Amino acid sequence: MTARDDILGRVRAALGRRSIDPVTVQGAAAALLADLPSTRPALLAPALVDAFIARVTSPKVAASAEQVASLAAVPAAVAAYLEHRGLPAVVALQPHALLRALDWSAFEVHARVAPDETAAVGMAKWGIAETGSLVFHSGADSPVLANFLPLHHIVAVRAADILAYLEDYAAAAAGQPMPRNVNLITGASGTTDIEGSLVLGAHGPRYMHVVIADD
């Protein structure tokens, strides 16, 4: 019998009772976590950044990604992305201090994201290599709608902030104030509700491009 079977068996046995012994449940839960590494899926590459990019660009996540030398190179990467797609150099810029400090002189920049925004540039707090997810904590410098309104969502994340697994994010965030809203975004918005076919842009950005800055 596995630890999972043991827990479920105790829950079934306790149905109809007024309470379940918390010590027993905690002990069974601890047994499940005793060998956590063995339950984790293998990453797609040995290096975290490579594993993250491999997952982000996989068909299931349906995003694109590139790696640049530093945050200072992010505006040039954004310009190249927009030019390649024939889009004007106009972006809604997340009011994050690290983004604001960069040179956006080649762009028409505005802070508020419109409902029909073509392109927005944001800064993720963390990236997760296991799933290719980006983590955003809401706040004055991270409005929630900026993650959902633009057609093209271009996101910068520092290589040092790429974590291996989802539980690593939980550990990293444990010592920080809890935001009102947490968004874990994995690729472009999509749905397979209609005939099992992937449709992008169903309820959020149709395109996501991630720029990983080494320094």
C-alpha positions in Angstrom: 0.0 0.0 0.0 1.3 3.4 -0.9 1.2 6.5 1.3 -1.5 7.9 -1.0 -3.6 4.8 -0.5 -3.1 5.1 3.2 -4.4 8.7 3.2 -7.4 8.0 1.0 -8.2 5.0 3.1 -8.2 7.0 6.3 -10.4 9.7 4.7 -12.9 7.1 3.6 -12.9 5.5 7.0 -13.5 8.8 8.7 -16.4 9.8 6.6 -19.4 10.4 8.9 -17.2 11.2 11.8 -17.1 14.6 13.3 -13.3 15.0 13.0 -10.1 13.4 11.6 -7.0 13.0 13.7 -4.7 15.7 12.4 -1.6 14.0 13.6 -2.4 10.9 11.5 -3.1 13.0 8.4 0.1 15.0 8.9 2.1 11.9 9.2 0.7 10.4 6.0 1.3 13.7 4.2 4.9 13.8 5.4 5.4 10.3 4.0 4.3 11.5 0.6 6.9 14.3 0.7 9.7 12.2 2.1 11.2 11.5 -1.4 10.0 14.6 -3.2 12.8 14.6 -5.9 11.7 11.2 -7.1 8.2 12.5 -7.9 9.4 15.6 -9.9 9.4 15.4 -13.7 12.8 15.7 -15.3 13.6 19.2 -16.7 14.1 19.5 -20.5 17.8 20.5 -20.1 20.5 20.5 -17.4 20.8 24.3 -17.3 17.7 26.1 -15.8 17.6 28.8 -18.5 17.9 26.2 -21.3 15.2 24.1 -19.6 12.9 27.1 -19.3 13.3 28.2 -22.9 12.7 24.6 -24.1 9.5 24.4 -22.2 8.3 28.0 -23.2 8.9 27.2 -26.8 7.3 23.8 -26.7 4.0 23.3 -28.6 1.9 23.0 -25.5 3.1 26.4 -24.1 3.0 28.1 -27.6 5.3 31.0 -26.8 8.6 32.3 -28.2 11.7 33.2 -26.3 15.2 34.6 -26.6 18.2 35.2 -24.4 20.0 38.6 -24.2 23.1 39.7 -22.3 21.5 42.1 -19.9 18.3 44.0 -19.2 19.8 47.0 -21.1 19.3 44.9 -24.3 15.6 44.3 -23.7 14.4 47.4 -25.7 16.4 46.3 -28.7 14.9 42.8 -28.4 11.4 44.3 -28.2 12.1 46.6 -31.3 13.2 43.6 -33.3 10.2 41.6 -32.3 7.8 44.3 -33.3 9.6 45.0 -36.6 9.6 41.3 -37.5 5.8 41.3 -37.2 5.3 44.6 -39.0 4.0 46.3 -35.9 4.7 50.0 -34.9 7.1 50.8 -32.1 4.3 51.6 -29.6 4.1 49.7 -26.3 2.3 49.9 -23.0 5.1 49.6 -20.5 4.6 48.0 -17.1 5.6 50.6 -14.5 8.3 48.5 -13.0 11.5 50.3 -11.9 13.8 48.0 -13.8 11.9 48.5 -17.0 11.5 52.3 -16.6 15.3 52.6 -16.1 15.9 51.3 -19.7 16.2 53.3 -22.9 12.8 53.4 -24.6 13.5 56.5 -26.6 12.9 54.6 -29.9 9.3 53.9 -28.8 6.1 55.6 -28.2 5.4 54.5 -24.6 2.4 54.8 -22.4 1.7 53.3 -19.0 -2.0 52.4 -19.1 -2.9 49.3 -21.1 -5.9 49.8 -23.3 -8.5 47.0 -23.9 -7.4 46.8 -27.6 -3.6 47.1 -26.8 -1.4 45.7 -29.5 1.8 45.2 -27.5 2.7 45.5 -23.8 6.1 44.9 -22.1 6.1 43.5 -18.6 8.6 42.2 -16.1 8.0 38.8 -14.5 9.0 38.2 -10.9 10.1 34.6 -11.5 10.1 32.0 -14.3 9.6 28.3 -13.7 11.5 25.9 -15.8 9.3 22.9 -15.0 6.2 24.4 -16.7 7.5 27.4 -18.6 5.4 29.6 -16.4 5.9 33.3 -15.5 5.0 34.6 -12.1 3.5 38.1 -11.6 2.6 39.5 -8.2 0.1 42.3 -8.4 1.1 45.8 -7.0 1.5 49.4 -7.9 4.3 48.4 -10.4 2.5 45.4 -11.7 -1.1 46.0 -12.8 -3.0 42.7 -13.4 -4.7 43.8 -16.6 -1.4 44.3 -18.3 -1.0 40.5 -18.4 -4.4 39.9 -20.1 -5.3 42.8 -22.4 -2.6 43.1 -25.0 -2.5 41.1 -28.2 1.3 40.7 -27.9 2.6 40.2 -24.4 6.4 40.7 -24.3 7.9 39.7 -20.9 11.3 40.2 -19.5 12.7 38.0 -16.8 16.1 37.8 -15.3 18.0 34.5 -15.7 18.8 34.6 -11.9 15.0 34.5 -11.3 14.4 31.3 -13.2 13.5 28.5 -10.7 13.4 24.8 -11.3 10.1 23.7 -9.9 6.8 25.2 -8.8 7.5 24.4 -5.1 10.7 26.4 -5.5 8.5 29.4 -6.2 6.5 28.7 -3.1 9.7 28.7 -1.1 11.1 31.9 -2.7 7.8 33.7 -2.1 7.4 32.5 1.5 9.4 35.4 3.0 7.7 38.1 1.0 4.5 40.0 1.7 1.5 38.3 0.1 0.1 40.3 -2.9 -3.6 40.6 -3.4 -3.3 38.7 -6.7 -0.8 36.2 -8.1 -0.8 35.2 -11.8 1.1 32.2 -13.0 1.0 32.6 -16.8 2.1 29.7 -19.0 2.3 30.8 -22.6 -0.3 32.6 -24.8 -3.9 32.4 -23.9 -5.5 29.3 -25.5 -8.3 26.8 -25.4 -9.1 23.4 -26.9 -12.8 23.5 -26.0 -13.8 23.5 -29.7 -13.2 20.1 -31.4 -10.0 19.6 -29.4 -8.2 22.1 -31.6 -5.9 24.7 -29.9 -7.1 28.2 -30.4 -4.9 31.0 -29.3 -6.0 34.4 -27.9 -9.2 33.0 -26.5 -9.3 35.0 -23.3 -6.0 36.9 -23.2 -2.8 37.6 -25.3 -2.6 35.6 -28.5 1.2 35.9 -28.6 3.7 35.7 -25.8 7.4 36.4 -26.2 9.8 36.0 -23.3 13.2 37.8 -23.1 15.6 36.3 -20.6 18.3 38.7 -19.4 21.5 37.2 -18.2 22.6 40.1 -16.1 
